[in-house]
Amino acid sequence: MNEIYECPKCNGSITLPNDISEQVQAELAEACRGTRKIEAMLIIREKLNIGLGESKFMIWHISGLDSLCGRCSHKLLESGITYCPACNSLNLNW
């Protein structure tokens, strides 16, 4: 079953498949943390079959380098799907 994750900071939500492989997670994180966000959207759409709106949401919620919040750059306490302790933003910390 797919999980729905909500971001209290932006009031958005996304339904993510439970079976996203670690390889796909790493590929997405690398693309998003670089300057290849368009490539990341194509990966999301192709490999996860997620629509354009949710792809964009997903890209903006992938954490930054060194487990920093994608919104406020505060250090995240957990890996995986987590919330920033400073701004409460959803982070896909892969």
Buried (B, 14 or more C-beta within 10 A) or exposed (E): EEEEBEBEBEEBEBEBEEEBEEEBBEBBBBBBBEEEBEBBBEBBBEBBEBEEEBBBBBBBBBBBEEBBBBBEBBEBEEEEBBBBEEBEBBBBBB
